[in-house]
Amino acid sequence: MSSPRTISFRIAPEKVAELDLIAKSMDRDRSYLLNEAVESYISEQKRFAAMVEEGRENIRKGKSFSHEEVERMVDEWEHKGR
């Protein structure tokens, strides 16, 4: 792993205070929580991009649903939940 870099950004003071409360309750520092948040964000964005690409690939292969088919599936799901 490469050595960490220091970055800075602007954030509302209220959010810093909330972050510090969470850090204190977890016996961690602010930097730890920010690193966890960034890692989570990056992971979620990668997962989303992969899902979008999978959808695009399915469309290229002709594996897609018409609007009417999607509406029918949603109606079925809604009726199952009742």
N, C-alpha and C positions, 0 to 999 in steps of 0.2 A: 504494500500500500504506500502511496506517495505521502509526503509530509503534508499536514493540513495547511490551508491558506486562510488568511484572515480577510473577510469581506465586511462591508458595512451597507446598511440600507435604512431607510426611514420607516418608522413604525409609530403608531399612536401611543402616547404614554400609558393610556389605560391598558393597552394590550401587553405592554412591558410589565406592568404591575400584575396583571393576571398570570402572565408567564412565570414571573418570579414566585407567585403564590404556589403555582403548580410545582415548580422546581423545588421549593422548600418542602412541600408536602411529600415529595418523592425522594428527598435527600439527594438531589441532583443539582447541577448548576444549569444556568440558562443555556449555555453552549450545548450541553448534552441534549436538552429538549429541542433546540433549534435544529441540531443535526438529525435527530429522530424525525422531526417534522419534514425536513427536506428529503430525507431518504424515503419516507412514506409518499410524499408528493411525486417524486421521480418514479417510484415503483408504480403508482397509480396511473401516471401519464403514459408510461411504457405499456402497461396492460391495456389501456384505452386505445393507444395507437395500434397495438397488435390486433385488437378486436375490430377496429375500423379496417385494417388491411385484410383481415379474414373475410369481412363482409364484402369488400371490393373484389377479392378473389372469387368468392362465391357468385357474385354478380357476373364476373367475366366468364365463369363456367356455366352460367345460366341457372344457377341455384338461387332463386329468389322467389318471393311471394308477391302476388298482386295486392293492391290496396284492399280489395274486397276480401281476399283470403285472410289478411291480417285483421280486418274488422270482424270477420267470422270467428277467428281464434280468440280475439279479445272478448267477444260476447260469450263464447263458451267458458272462458276462464272466469268471467264475472258471474255467470250462473252457477258454476261449481262452488264459488266462494259463499253463496247464499245458503 
